[in-house]
Amino acid sequence: MRIIGTIRSTETRQIEVDADSYNEGRRRVEAQVPEGWQLLSWRVDRSAPSVEAIDS
């Protein structure tokens, strides 16, 4: 599962993380949001390989 968060300051960027659960993915995205930026939205890409599949 890949969790994708869209963030903004004066520009818009995306942060992508791979995680085994939605909550874990949200925590990883939130940890990468730079100071002064606002998290605008979440999207889950379930077609992305899971972390278990990547590690195997």
Residue pairs with C-beta under 8 A, 6 or more apart in sequence:
1 18
1 19
1 20
1 21
1 22
1 25
1 44
1 45
1 46
1 48
1 50
1 51
2 16
2 17
2 18
2 19
2 25
2 44
2 45
2 48
3 16
3 17
3 19
3 22
3 25
3 26
3 28
3 29
3 42
3 43
3 44
3 45
4 14
4 15
4 16
4 29
4 42
4 43
4 44
4 45
5 14
5 15
5 26
5 29
5 30
5 33
5 39
5 40
5 41
5 42
5 43
6 12
6 13
6 14
6 39
6 40
6 41
6 43
7 13
7 14
7 15
7 33
7 34
7 37
7 38
7 39
7 40
8 37
8 38
8 40
9 34
9 36
9 37
9 38
12 40
15 29
15 32
15 33
17 25
17 28
17 29
17 32
18 25
18 48
18 49
18 50
18 51
18 54
19 25
19 28
19 51
20 50
20 51
20 52
22 44
25 44
26 42
29 39
29 42
30 39
33 39
